Amino acid sequence: MKTTGGTDDQKRRAAEAAVEAVEDGMVVGLGTGSTTAFAIRAIGDLVADGVDVRGVPTSFASRELARECDIPLVDLDDVDGIDVAIDGADQVAGDALVKGGGAAHAREKVVDAFADQFLVVADPSKTADVLSHPVPVEVLPSARTTVAAAVSDLGGDPTLRRAERKDGPVVTDNGNLVLDCDFGEMADPEALAASLSALPGAVEHGIFAGLADVVYVGTDDGVDVTEL
Ligand SMILES: O=C[C@H](O)[C@H](O)[C@H](O)COP(=O)(O)O
């Protein structure tokens, strides 16, 4: 699993604070990543204590971890709604996020946007005044070059994400490729998000603008909570 600049204690504090919002009978969206992993483990502890929670995983990795933690799982098709989704971020600036460092952002966006409450868990290395983290864009394999050209036209610098332990590209859980697109500082993330969403062959991008309800940032001695 990808690691980031924050410490495990910071991530755990943020995750455990967010899990306090999980109540008996809830359907919970299970995000992806090293920070959310602490939340999934804490939800597993609730389940072990007899709390009735059903999880909707956002990736192969979150499904696997939730299974290890004996969290009952359901598909999105099987539920009328999601009460709370808990998910990490690669960068947070106000109510806008960049996600997809683990290439899970397409399914994450479906689950996080559908939830009544989307709780973001992060550490201080993720916070910024303005988003500048490269934006992952999941693309159909056949659209790699056309989307890359369109991203360049939008002022971005696209790089095909390569696997670390395989000679070739990262392939998402949906069988697609990822272009990491560096736009520098994004003055208007919502407008950029709309432009990326309009590109033929771009399945989903990692800008989550206006979706989060609460951001929990774990620090060395507590948690900073921002309600949006
Ligand atoms: O695709 C992965 C997700 O969007 C993650 O939630 C994001 O990359 C943050 O992961 P981490 O908590 O490991 O920094």
The ligand as an SDF file (V2000), in Angstrom:
LIG
                    3D

 14 13  0  0  0  0  0  0  0  0999 V2000
   -6.9370    5.8560   -4.5830 O   0  0  0  0  0  0  0  0  0  0  0  0
   -6.6980    6.0450   -3.4110 C   0  0  0  0  0  0  0  0  0  0  0  0
   -7.4080    6.9690   -2.5390 C   0  0  0  0  0  0  0  0  0  0  0  0
   -7.9920    8.0740   -3.1590 O   0  0  0  0  0  0  0  0  0  0  0  0
   -6.7730    7.3000   -1.2090 C   0  0  0  0  0  0  0  0  0  0  0  0
   -7.8390    7.6000   -0.3470 O   0  0  0  0  0  0  0  0  0  0  0  0
   -5.8110    8.4660   -1.2430 C   0  0  0  0  0  0  0  0  0  0  0  0
   -4.8020    8.2120   -2.1890 O   0  0  0  0  0  0  0  0  0  0  0  0
   -5.1740    8.7120    0.1450 C   0  0  0  0  0  0  0  0  0  0  0  0
   -4.4600    7.5880    0.5290 O   0  0  0  0  0  0  0  0  0  0  0  0
   -3.5310    7.5800    1.8270 P   0  0  0  0  0  0  0  0  0  0  0  0
   -4.4440    7.6820    3.0060 O   0  0  0  0  0  0  0  0  0  0  0  0
   -2.7860    6.2730    1.7750 O   0  0  0  0  0  0  0  0  0  0  0  0
   -2.6180    8.7560    1.7200 O   0  0  0  0  0  0  0  0  0  0  0  0
  1  2  2  0
  2  3  1  0
  3  4  1  0
  3  5  1  0
  5  6  1  0
  5  7  1  0
  7  8  1  0
  7  9  1  0
  9 10  1  0
 10 11  1  0
 11 12  2  0
 11 13  1  0
 11 14  1  0
M  END
$$$$
